[in-house]
Amino acid sequence: MHDLPFAAGRADLTDALASRGCAVIQAPPGTGKTTLAPQYVLDHLRDAGRTSHGHRIVVTQPRRVAARSAAARIAEVRGTTLGDEVGYTVRGDRKVSADTVIEMVTPGVLLRRLLADPDLPGVDAVVIDEIHERHLESDLVFGMVAQLRELREDLLVVAMSATLDAARFAELLGGDAGPAPLVDVPSPIHPLDIRYADAAQSMAHRDRRNRTAVEDLVTATVRSTLAETTGDVLVFVPTIRGTETVAASLTGDGVAAMALHGRLRPAEQARIVRGHGGGARRVIVATDVAESSLTVPGVRVVVDSCLSRVSRRDTTRGMSVLVTETASQASMTQRAGRAGREGPGTVYRCLTAEQYAKAPAASPPAVLTSDLTAAMLDVACWGSPRGVDLPLPDPFPSAAATVAEDALRAIGAVDASGQVTAEGRRLARIPADPRLAHGGLIASEQVDAATVAKVLAVLDGSVGSVDDLPRNLPSGSDPVVQRFRRLLDDGRDGANGTGRADRADRAGSVGGAGLRGSDAVAYTLACACPGLIAHRVTGSSGDRYLTVSGTGAVWRGGHATGAAGAAGTEWIAVADIAGASTRSTDGAGAVIRAAVPLTEALAFDAAAPLLRDGVVCTWTPGGTAGKLTARRVRTLGAVELASTPVSVKDVPVSAREQAVREGLQSSGLGVLAWSDHAAELRRRIQYLHEQGVEGYPDVADAARASQLLEFVVPELAAERRPDLAGLLRGLIPWNRPVDEAAPTSLELPVGRTVRLRYPEVGTGGPVVVATKLQDCFGLQASPEIAGRRVQFQLLSPAQRPLAVTDDLASFWAGPYAQVRSEMRGRYPKHPWPERP
């Protein structure tokens, strides 16, 4: 144990804990910080006489595989049985006892404990590992624990990072007392031979229309690797399906290949991670579970697909989805380090060196790219709506936080001020997206809990595939399904009846509490994702749908959805939808990849809060006052169910005015019936405003000209043509006469008066005069309006352009001589003096 590089940091860590009670460890992968740091914290507590029966150190690992593996490794080092002194708790699996003093957990587990009891009784220390990966739950745990230290001075907190951003976390963790001590332990990593792909074999050039292109290219690279190297091979691919596909292909070659991912049984994961004990050469095909905090013995070669499966906010679905992207350089460096843990290694990257150099340096934090609905509920439960006073590494993006808070308000999880409600606390106890949890609880009023649990387990991405719905549901004995079943039962037991009365009135419309088969699955889907209920577009060929949330999509009924085809299926519950992109949808727009037919009654019940009956008034430009129309409309979200015309006179004045206001804000003030005089006056006022002349407002468009807009709205709502010129003059202070500041004409020295042409609103151009060159004789310099020179468009006697200038003095002194020499022979009857 003491030959690991991190052993050199023991004294610095214990000194930091003794002096400040906190520390941030910066140490690269492979130094042994995950194995040693928790033990050093335990030794420090025991030396200080602070340990007692039932108290423990909680260590977070971002992945379940790593949590189990790290616990097993520490137990092995300490010569104890896993589950005794050292144990773990992850979703669906727990191995601890009353004697456990070091407990490895995932951030989600610790987050639930913090929300259940913010004081963390019985916990003497918290160690947050891999904080640099910036998972959303890790960020929240870090912020909450850092804040908890202000109330619990006895709580030791250690954050561990493998990258150079540790100083940032030290500032946040240290609080008002200054940055937390930084324990920096470099790693003497073994040398690596990094080999890049040539252009023809690069992952960037794969055929994206081929669903197995990634796996095919990786498999070919592994086969070459096996012929060129020795030692076990660790292969990184982005998806669970990809790990199994590559492992199966290599197994067919007689290679000892195995997939490693988070859905394997714990015993199988442990067998792979332990190593082979000197047997045949192995190829371990893994997702990013093996990227950090996990050492697989015997690995000397890494094959990196250079792709990552990352969470991104999907506005089409209204939640986060996993997408495949080029991995960051930081991630690829972490993966490469797996080959150099035990000796010199070789790394094969499925990109060219030039493509690697163009990859992003680091992945953006999840808080900037993921759906924030669950996180917003968590911070509300913590007592910090929107996380405003939490020491988070990055604050919640305002727009995404607002969308998330609106979603929570829609399901009754937070109130108007963002404070958590009783319903919100109930939903927070279910470790799933709050909308899934809310939908599952509602669905379980009409569907047996076992079926609801199976569907939620699939939607949560934990087991099975949405393509298999509704026929192939996961087994009821699956641990994930059993967990959802237990949580649903607990959630119903904790219900206080709030928000349920309206649903009870409609129970008869969906057949009571006896939904079975496809209807049960469809209803559960619809309750979990009401925004993805879709209705066939009237008049379409049968495969075009509009979701309740407003997304148009195509469904061709090609998956195992229990329907013979899409044609004629009026309502569907969408399980999977791909956003519009040429690459994925052949230009057809969004594509529904999996759905289950749904009856109209079930659709209305599942999306009941979105059902609206009311009068809609609209204003459209045209004529002298535009046109007001009104309809009585029944809608389910964005889906219009019925529409009947009604008289505008029956619409309240406030509704008519709002319709005009929205129409003008959408179209701009330019759509009004401007007379020539009013249009010119508007151009003059805007010109003065843009030149910074005091007293002249911005009248460029409806979004900014709010004062003018409010003058116009009542007239248009009464279907009268507004006096726009009079309204414009009413915006100008009495002591700021526009006719003096921006005259409409200019008198020239020859006695002729010419019209001034002001620029169109929004163009920012100059005031223009178009006149014969001879008319300007005697005008030594260009006149100014509002401090800006007038532009002259000088014409020949035949009204053809000769020159354009806003500096007459320079024109007379220079270009005029050339114009004179060319024109005086052509127009001899007109004067062409040398000094005009």
N, C-alpha and C positions, 0 to 999 in steps of 0.2 A: 504494500500500500504506500509506503513512504518513498518508493522510487518513482511515483508519478510526479510530473512537473509541478502540480499545484501544491505539493507538500511544502515548497519553498515559501508559500504565502500564508502558512499557518499563523505565524507570529503576528503578521500585519492584521490578519482577520480578527484574532482574539484581542489584540490591542484596540482595534476599532470598536469592537463590541463592548469592551470594558469602559472606553472613554465616552462613546456616543450612543451605544445601543443599536447601531445600524451601520451598514457598510454596503458598498457597491463593488462587486467583483468583476474585473475585466480580464478574461482569460480565453484564449482561442480554443476551438474544439480539440479534444484529445488530451487536455492537460489534467483531466481527472477531477475537475471542480464539482461535477455532479455527484461523484462518489465520495469525495473527501469533505467538501464544505459542510454538509449537514452533520457529519461526525465531529468536525471541529466545533461547530455550534453546540452540540450536545456536551462535548468535553468542557467547554467554557461554562455552560450552565451548571454542570456537576461540580466543577471547581469552585463555583460561586455559591454552592449549596442551594441552588434554586430549583432543583428537580424534585418532584414528588409523584406519588402514584396517581395515575390518571392524567398527568400532564404530558404534552408531547410537542415535537417540532413538526410543523406541516411544511412540506416541500412541493411546490407546483411544477408540473411538467406539461407542456402544451399538448402532448399526445399520449394516448392510453398505453400504446406499446412501450414508449419510453418510460412511463411511470412504473409499469410492472417490471421492466428490465432493470431500471435503476434500483428499485427496491430489492430485487433478487440479488443484484451485484453487491449492494451494501450489506445485506444479510450474509452473503457468502464471505465477504471480507471480514465481517465481525464474528464469523463462525456460529451463527445462529440460524434457526429455522425461519423461513419467510412466513410472516404473520405473527411472529412473537415480538421480538424487540423492534424489528423493522417490518412494516407492512405497507399496503397501498389501498386506495379507494378510487375507483374510476367508475364511469357510468356503466351500470349493469354488472359490476364485479367488485368484490371487496375481500381483502384478506388482512384483517387486523385483530387484535385481542386487547384485553385490559392491560397487558404488559407492553403494548406498542408505544415506543417513544419517538420513533422517526416514521412519519407517514407520508408516502408519496401520493399526491392527488393531481388531478387535472384542474386547471383554473376554474372550470365550470363548477366543480364540486366545492371548491373553497368559496366561490362566489355565492352559491346557494346557502352555505353555512353563515357567511357574513350577513346575508339578508335575513336569515332566520334568527340570528343572535349576533348583533353587531359587535359585542364585546369579546367574542371568541373565547369564552371561558374554557379553561383547561389547555389553552395553547400558549406556550412560553415563547415561541419563535416562529416566524414565517420566512421561508426561503423561496424566492420567486426566480425560477431558472428560465433561461432563454428569453429574457425580457426583451431582447433586441428584435425578436421575430415580430413583435407588435401585433399579436393577435388581440382582438377586441376584448375578450374576457380577461386576458393577462393585463391589458391596460387598466381595466376597471378594478381588478384585484389590487394592482399596484396603487392606484389612486385611493382606494378605500382603506387599505392597510396603512399607507402613509398618513392618512388623516386619523386613523385609529390610534397611531402612536402619540398624537397630541393628547389623547385622553388616557392612554395606558403607557406610562413611561417604562413599565417593566417589560413591555413587549419588544423582543429583538426582531429586527427586520433586515434581511439580506436580499439584495437583488443581484442577479448574475447575468452578465452579457458577454457574448463572444465577439463583439465588434467595438469600434472605437467611439460609440456614442454613450459610453458609460457615464461620462461627466455630466451629461444632461440629466440622467436619472439621479445622480448624486445630488444635484441642486434641488430637485423636487422632493427627494426623500429626506434631506437634511432640514427642510423647512426654515424657520426664522433663525435657527442656530447656525446657519451656513451649510454648505455642501456636506453631505455624508462622506466619511473617509473612503478613498478609492484604493482598492487592493488590486494591483496590476501584476499579473503573472504571465510572462511571455512563454511561448511554447517552442521548444527545439524540435519542430516537426521534421520527420524523415523526408529526404528528397523525393520529389515527384517528377515523373516523366510525363508531361502533358502533350497529348497528340490530338490534332484537330482533323476534322473531315475535309475532304476536298469538295469543291463546289458541287459536283454531280451527286455526292452522297450526303449533302447537307440537309439537316432537318428543315431549314428555311425554304428549301426548294421541293419539298415533298408535294405529292399530288393530293391536294386538300379534298378532292372529290372522292378519294378512296378512304373508306372508314377505317381501314387497317394500315394506312400509310405509316403512321408513327411506329406501330408495333413491327411492321415489316422491316423498316430501316434499322430499328434497334436490334432486332434479331440478327440481321445480317452483320451488324457491327460486332455483336457478341461472338458470332461464329468466327470472325477474323481474330478477335481477341483471344479466344481459346487456343488458337494455333500459334499465337505470338508470345504468350505470357505464361506464367505459372501462378499458383495461388488462387484462392476463391475470388469470385467476381461478384461485385455488388452493382446492380443495374437500376437506374432511376428512370421510371416512366410516370406520366402524370396521373393515370387513372387506375382504379382497382381492376376494371375490365382489361386494361392494358397489361397489368402485371400477370394476370392469369393467362392471357393470350400468348405472351412471350414465353412464359414458363412452360406452357403446353407445347409450343413449337420446339423448344429446346429439348424437352423431355422426349419428344418423338425422335430426336437425333441421338438418344441414349445418354444425354447429359443429366446430371443430378440437379435439376432446376426446380425452384420452389418460389411461390409468390409470397410476399410479406406485405400485409396491409392491415388496416384497423378493424376489418370485419372478421378476421380469423379468430378462432377460439383461442383464449388465453394460453392454453397448453401448447397449441400449435405454434403460436408466436414465440413462446419461451423456448421450444425445441429449436427453432430456426436461429434465434438470437444466441443461444448457448454455444453453437458451433458443432462441428461434426466429430470432434475427438480423433482426428487423424484418418478419417475415412476418405471416400472419393472426393475429388474436386467438386465444389459446389458453385452454382450460380443462383444468387438471391436476387429476385426481381421485385423491387420495392417502390412504393409511393414515397412521398416525402417524410413518411414516418421514420425513415432511417437517416434523415438529413442531419439531425443533431441529437445530442444526449443519448446516443445509442451506438455502442461499439459491437460490431459483429466479428468475432474472432476468426482469424484466418484470411480476412479480406486483404488482398494486395492489389486488386484491380478494380477500378470504377469505370463503368460505361454510363455516361450521362446523356439522356435524350435532350437536355438543355430546355426542357419544358416544365412548366409548373401549373398545377391546378389551383386557381386562386378565386377568392370570393369577390364578386362584383355586384353592385347594386343594379337591379334590373327593373326599370320603370314599367315595362310591359307587365311583369308579374306583381310588382309592388313589393318585392323582397329580394334578398341576396340569392345569387345563383353562382355555381362554380363554372368557371371558364378556363380553357387552356391557353396559356400565353408563354412567350419566351421567358425563361427564368432570368432573374437578375444575376449580375456578376457575383454579388455577395452569396447568393444561394448556390451558384455553381462552385464557388470556392469552398463553401461548407461541404458540399458533396465530394469534391476532390480530396478533402482532408480525410475522408473515410479510408482512402487507400494508403495513407501514410501513418496510420495509428500504431502499427507494430513493426514497421520497417519500410524501406524504400518501396514506392508503389508506382503504378502506371495508371494514367487517366485518359480515357477516350471521350472526347466531346463531339457530339453530332452536329457541330457547327464549324464553319471555317474560322480561322483566327481573326479575320476582319469582322465577321458577324459577331463573334464574342465581344470584340472591342466596342461594338455599337449597342450591345445589350445594356439595359438600365443598370446603373451602379447598385441600386438596392430597390427592393419592392416597396411600394408606398404602404404606410400603415393602414391596417384594416379599417380604422375609424374614418379614413378619407374615401374609401371605396365601397364599403359594405352597407347594407341596410341596417339602420340603427334602431329599429323598433324594439327589439329585446333589450338592447343596451339602455334605451331611454326609460323603459319600465324598471330596469334594475336600479338606475340612479334615482328614480322617483321613489322607489321603495327604500333606498338608502337615506332619503330625506334631502336630496340635492337635485331637484328637477332641472333637467338639461345639463347636469353636471357642472353648474356654474362655479361652485366653490371647491370642487375636487381637484387635487394636484395631478391632473392627467398629463401624460406626455404630449398629447395634442388635444385641443378642445374639439368638441363635436362641430362639424361644419354646420353653419346656421340653417341653410336651406334643407339639408338632409334631416336635421334634427326636427325642423318644423313639420316635414312630411311624416316622420315617425310619430311625433306627438299627436298629429291629426289622426293617424291610424289607431293609436291607443285610445284617443278620445272617442272614436267611432265605436269601439267595443266596450266602452265604459271602464277602461283600466285607469284612466286619469281624468281629473275634472278640468274645468275651464282654465284653471291656473297652473295646470301641470302636476298637481299633487296627486299622489296615488290614492286610489279608492280601495274599498274592501274587495271588489271584484279584481282589481289589479294585483293585489297581494295574493289572491287565490291563484291567479294565472301565473304569477311569478314563481310559485312553488313547482310548476311543471316545467322541466328543463327543455323547452322547445319554443319555437317562435310563438309569441303570445297570440297571434291570430290563429295558428294551428290549434293551440291549446283551447282558445275560446270556441273555435269551430267544433272541436272534438267534444267539448262539454255539451254544446247545443245538440250536436248530432246524436249524442248518447241518450237524449230524451226520446228519440224515435227509432234508434238502431241499437242492437245489443252491443254492450261495451267491448266484447271480444272483437267484433268486426271493426268497430271504430279504432281500437288499438292497432289492429293490423294495418289499416289504411294510414293512420298517422305515422306508424313506423316506416312505411314506404315513402310518404311525403317528406319525412324528416331526413331521408337519405341514409337511414341506418341499415336497412335491410330490403332486399327485393328490388323491383324496378317498376316504375309507373307504366311501362309498356305492358306489364303483365296484368294490369287491372282490367276488368274486375274478376277474371276467372282464377288467376293464380295468386291468391293472397298468401303471405308468409304463414308459417306454422304458429299456432297459438302457444307452443312451448318455447318459441324463440325468446331469449332473455330480454331483448329490446321490446318485443310485443308485450311480454309480461309486465315490464316496467311501465309501459304506457297504460296498460289495464289497471295496474295498481294506482297510478297517478290520477286516472279518470275517476276511479272509485273514491279516492281521497278528495278530489275536487268537488264531486257531487255532494259528499258528506259535508263539505265546508260551505256549500252554497247558502246564501241568505235570502234567495228569492228575488234579489234585485234584477230588474230587466227581464224577468221570466214571464210575467203576467201576459204580455202581449203575445208571446209564443204559445202560451197555453190555450188562448182563444182560437188558435189556428190548428190545434193538434188534429182535429177531425179532418181537415182538408188534406192531410198527407197520410191518412190511414192509421192514425193512432201510433202506438209504440211498437208496431209490428213490421217494420220494413225489413225485407229480406233480399238476398241475392244482389242483382245488378242495381236495383233501386237503393238498397242500403249503402252500397259503395258509392254510387253517384251522389246521394244525399250527403254523405260524409265529406266527399270531395267538395261539394258545393258549399257546405257550411265552413269548411276549413279555408277555402279560397273563393269567397262570394264574388269578388271582383273578376274572377275568371269564368263565371257562368257566361255562356255565349248563346246567342240566338241567331238562327239562320237569316241572312239578309234577304229581305223580300225581293223576289224577281231574279235572284241569282241562279246559277246553274245547279246549286245544291251543295257547293263546298265552301262558300264564303260565309263567314260568321262575324258578328260584332260582339265583343265581350262587354259585360256590364260596366267595366272600367273604361271602355271607349276605344279599345284596340281592335282594328279590323284584321282578320286572319283567315287563312285557308285551312280547311280540314278535309282530307281526302279519305278518312276512315280506314287507313291502311294498316293500323296496328291492331293488336288483339284487344279490342275495346268492347267486344260484345255486340257490335253492330255490323250488319251486313255491308253497310256503306254509309256515307254521310248524307246522301240524297234523301230528303224527306224528314231527316231528324231535326226537328225545330229547335230543341234546347239540348245543350250538352254541358257537362261539368268538365272543364279542362284540367288535365293533370300535368301537362308539359307543353310549353309554348316557346318557340324560338323567335326572337326579335328579328325585324326585317334586316336582311343583308343579302347582297347579291350572291355571296359565296354559299350561304346556307339555304337560301330559299329560291334561287333561280329568278330573282327579281319579282317574286309573287307577293312580297310583303311578309308580314309575320306568318309563321306556319304553326298550326296546332299539331304537335307530334303524338300526343296521347290524350284521349278524352273518353268519357262514358256518357251515353245518352241519358237524358234527364227529362222527367215529365214537367209540364208547365207548373203544376201545383207544387212540386218539390222545389223548382227554381224560385218561385215566389216566396215560399216559406224560408228557404235558406238565405235569400237576399232581402228579407222583409224590411230591414232598416233603409234599404235603397229604393223602396217602392214609393213613388210620389204621384199625387194627383194635384193639379193646379193649373192656373192660367199663365201662359207665357206670352209676353208682349215684346215685340221686336220693332226696331226702327231701321229702315233702309234708306239710303240717300236717293235723291231723284226729284225732279221738279223744283218748285220753289221752297217747299217745306219738308221734303222727304215723305216717307209713307210709314204709317203705324199700322201694324196688324196684330191680332191677338188670337190665340188658340187655347182651348182647354186640352191639356195633354196629360196622359198617364204614362209614366216611365218607370223602368227598372234600371236605375243607374243611367247609362248612356243609351240604353235600348228603349226606343219609343214604342209603346204598346198600342196607343190610340190617340187620335187627334181630331178635335172638332172646332171649327171656326166660331168665334164669339165676337160681339160688337165691341169695338174699341171704347165706345162711350161707357161701357159697363166696367172698364178697367179703372182702378183708382188713379188719380192724378200722379201720385208718388210713383206708381209702377210705370206709368207712361214716361215720366221724366227719367226714370232709371233706364228705361229702354233706349231713349234718345241719347242719354249720357254714354251708355255702353257702345251704341252705334257710332257715335262721334269719336270715342276713344279708340275704337277699332279702325275707323276709316280716316280719321284726321279732319281738321277743320276745312281742308281744301275741298271737300265734297259738297260744301254748302253752296247755295246759289248766290255767288258773289257778283254784284254788279261791277262794271268796269271801275266806277269811282271807288267802291269799297275795296276791291282787289288792289287798286293802286295805293290807297291809304294804308292797307295792311302791309304792302311792300315797303312803304316809306317808314312806318313805325318800326318794322323789323330791322330795317337798315340802321336806323338810329340806335336801336337796342344793341345790335352787333358791334357798332362803333363805340359802345360804352357811354352813350349820352344818357345822363341821369334823367329818370322820370318816364322813360319809354319802355314798356314791358315786352316780354318775349311773347310773340303771337305766332310762333312758327307752327305749332301743331296742338292737337287736343290734349296730348299728354302733359304739356307744360303750360298751355294758356288756360289755366283753370278758371281764372276770373272771367275771361271772355266766354268760356264754355258755360259757366253758370248763368250768364246773361242770355245766352242763346237757348238753353234747354227749355225754359218755360214756354217760350214762343213756339218752338217746334212741337212740344208736347200738346199745345193747343191747336196744332196744325195751321199756324200762321207763319208767314215769311218774316223773319226777323230783320230789323233795320240794322244791318251789319256795320254800315258806315257810322251811324249814330252810336252804336255800341262801342266801336273802336275809339271814337273821340271821347267817349265817357271814361275810357281807361287812362286817359292822359291828364295829368294835373293841369289846372286852369292856367298856371303860370309857365307852362311849357308848350307854347303854340307850335304845332307841327308844321304849319305852313311856312313859318320863318326858319325853323331848323332844317326842314327838308322841302324846299320849294319844288313846285312841279315844272317850272320852266326857267330858262336862263336867257337874259338879254345880252346880245353880242354887240361889240363896238360898232359894227356896221349898221346897227339899228334893227336888226332882225331878232325875233324872239323864238327860241327853239325849245322843244319839249325835252324834259329830263326823263330818262327811262331807268327806273330803279330795278335792282336785281330781283329775280324770283325768290320767294321765301325759301330759306334753307340753302341757297347756293353760295352765299358769301361773296358774291361778285361786287364790282364797282358800279357807281352810277354812270350811265352812258349817254353821250350826245352824238347823234349821227347827223352831220351837216356838211355842206360844201366847204372845201378848204378856204375859199375866198371869204366865206362868212366870218372866219376867225382872224382875218387880218386886223392888226391892232391889239389883239389879245396876247400879251407878252408871256403869260404863264397860265397853267391850268388852274382854274378855280377849285376850291375845296368845299365839300359838304361834310359836316361832322368830322373835320380833320382829315378826310381822305380825298385825294384828288379825283376830279371827274375824268373819266376816260373819253377821249374824242375819237370817233370813227370818221376820218376825213375822207370826203368823197370828191370825185371829179365833177366837172360841170354836167357830165352825163349820168351822175349818180352812181358811178362805179367806185369801189374801194381804192383809195390811194395809200392810206397809212392808218395805223391805230396807235395812239399814244396817250399816256396820262401825264406827260411832261412836255408841254408845248415849247417851253424855253429851249430845251435840248433839241426838240424837233426843228425849230427855226434855225438853230445854230449848226445843225448837221445834216440830217436826211433831207431836209427841204430842198437843198441845192440840187440833189439828184432828181427829186420829183420835178422841180422847176425845169431842168434841162430836158426831161423826157416829155413834159406836158405842154410847154408853151408853144411848140410847133404844131401840136395836135389841136390845141384850143387857142388860136392866136387872138380871138376877139375878147378873151378874158384876161384880166390883169395877172401878171406873174412877177411882182417886184422882187428885187434882190434882198431888200430889208423889209419884210412885211410887218 
